[in-house]
Amino acid sequence: MGGLVIILPFLSIMIGVYFITLGLWELREGINKSQYLKYMFTGLFLILVLSPLIGLIGNFLNFRFD
């Protein structure tokens, strides 16, 4: 279970970067601006909110890196 808490923030960051890239591609296409906003906010949420939250939960459950 400890390894999962270590991998989940990295996975969340990678998926967030993917959504941001999709959002930038959608902005480049210029067809659907609301889709751009959905992708960007989803990616930013995954990177800025979910990743630290998973790290805090791991700290509260006393998972250590040693």
C-alpha positions as CSV (number, residue, x, y, z in Angstrom):
1,M,0.0,0.0,0.0
2,G,2.9,2.3,0.7
3,G,4.1,2.1,-2.9
4,L,0.7,3.1,-4.2
5,V,0.7,6.3,-2.2
6,I,4.1,7.1,-3.7
7,I,3.0,6.4,-7.3
8,L,-0.4,8.1,-7.3
9,P,0.9,11.7,-7.1
10,F,3.2,11.1,-10.1
11,L,0.4,9.4,-12.0
12,S,-1.8,12.4,-11.2
13,I,0.8,14.8,-12.5
14,M,1.3,12.9,-15.7
15,I,-2.4,12.7,-16.4
16,G,-2.7,16.5,-15.6
17,V,0.1,17.3,-18.0
18,Y,-1.7,15.2,-20.6
19,F,-5.0,17.2,-20.1
20,I,-3.1,20.5,-20.3
21,T,-1.5,19.4,-23.6
22,L,-5.0,18.4,-24.9
23,G,-6.3,21.8,-23.9
24,L,-3.5,23.6,-25.6
25,W,-4.1,21.5,-28.8
26,E,-7.8,22.4,-28.6
27,L,-6.9,26.1,-28.3
28,R,-4.6,25.7,-31.3
29,E,-7.4,24.2,-33.3
30,G,-9.7,27.0,-32.2
31,I,-12.9,25.0,-32.7
32,N,-14.3,24.5,-29.2
33,K,-13.2,27.0,-26.5
34,S,-15.3,25.3,-23.8
35,Q,-13.5,22.1,-24.3
36,Y,-10.2,24.0,-23.9
37,L,-11.4,25.3,-20.5
38,K,-12.5,21.8,-19.4
39,Y,-9.1,20.2,-20.3
40,M,-7.1,23.0,-18.8
41,F,-9.0,23.2,-15.5
42,T,-9.0,19.4,-15.2
43,G,-5.2,19.3,-15.7
44,L,-4.6,22.1,-13.3
45,F,-6.8,20.5,-10.7
46,L,-4.9,17.2,-11.0
47,I,-1.5,18.9,-10.7
48,L,-2.2,21.7,-8.2
49,V,-4.8,20.1,-5.9
50,L,-5.0,16.3,-6.2
51,S,-1.2,15.6,-6.1
52,P,-0.5,17.5,-2.9
53,L,-3.7,16.1,-1.4
54,I,-2.6,12.5,-2.0
55,G,0.8,13.3,-0.5
56,L,-0.9,14.7,2.6
57,I,-3.1,11.6,2.9
58,G,0.0,9.5,2.7
59,N,1.6,11.5,5.5
60,F,-1.5,11.2,7.7
61,L,-1.5,7.4,7.2
62,N,2.2,7.3,8.2
63,F,3.7,6.0,5.0
64,R,7.4,6.8,4.9
65,F,10.0,6.7,2.2
66,D,12.6,4.8,4.4
